[in-house]
Amino acid sequence: METDCDPVFAQVDKLVSLLYKSKLLHILHLLNNKNEPMRFSDIKKSVGSSSTTITRRLTELEQNGLISREAYSTVPVTVYYDLTDISRGLVPSVQSMYDWVVEHEVELN
């Protein structure tokens, strides 16, 4: 008996692939814990990665509707990033994976 794969799994695969990218989960976790918009420089300092990597991840998160970006016309331009309502709904799932790893002292290969 042949059954069709639920098309939602394709979207779950895309989400997992996005979350898998270097520093992306760290950025989401940071913005969630801060619970207020953050400047690029503060995100970069807290995550401890290159400007290129942080820029790529923030762009990907914004393109996928998981963070908002607000620019203010100062010199230089001031930009703040924050979680969107849709990503706030994702946070408990990500947090549960984090908690599971800590609780079970998991070190995957």
N, C-alpha and C positions, 0 to 999 in steps of 0.2 A: 504494500500500500504506500503510495507516494503522497507526501504532504508538502505543501508549500511552506517555505520559511516565512515566518512573520516579518514583514518589512521593517518593523520597529527595531529588530535586531541590527539591521544595517545602520540605523541612526545611533544605536548604542555602540556599535563598533567604531563609528566616527568620533563619538564622544570620548571613548576610551583612548583612541589614537591621539586625540587632542590633549587629553589630560596627561598622557604619557610623556609629552615633550618636556625637555629639561627646564626646570624652575617654574613651570606653569602651576603645578599644585601648590608650590611654596607661595607664589604670588596670591593665589586665591585664599589660601590659609591666612596669610598676612593681612590682606584687606578685610577678611571676615573678623579676625581678632582685633584689628584696629577699630573697626566699626565706624569709620569716617573716611572721607576721601583722603588720598595720599598723593604727594608729589612724586614725580619720577625719581628724583635724587634720593628720596627717603626709601622708596621701594628698592632701588638698586643697592643702597647701603645695607638694608635689612636682609635682602636675599643673597648678597655677596656674589654677584655674577657680573659679566661684562655688560656694557651699555648695549651692545648689539643684541645679546641674548634677551635682555629685559625688553628692549624695543620690539623685537620679534614677538615675544610672548604677549606683551600688552596689545599689540596690533591684532594678533590672532584671537585673543580674548574679546577685544572690541568687535572685530568682524563677525564673531559668533554670538554676539549679544550678551556676553557674560560679564563684561565691565562697561562702564560709561567713561567717557573722556570729556573733560571740560577745560577749555583753554581760556585764559584771561589775557587781554592785550596789555601786558606789562612789558618792560624791557629788562631782561629777556622775557619771552612769553612764559607765563606760569601755567602749568598743566596739572590737573588733578584727576586721579583715577579712583573709581569706586565700583563696588559690586552692583549689578542690576538686580531687580526683583527675581528674575528667573534664575540667576546664579545663587541667590540666597536660598532658593529651594534645593539646590544641588549640594550645598554645604553640609547638611547632616549626613549625606551618603559618603562624602569625602572624609568627614570627621570620623565616621564609624570605621572606615578602613584604617585611618591613622590610629584610632584607639585600639583596634584589633591587633595591629602590629605591636604596639606598646604593651598591651596586656599579655600577649603570648610571646613577647621577646623574639619576634620572628626576624630572621635574617635570611632572605631568599637569595638564591644563586642566580 
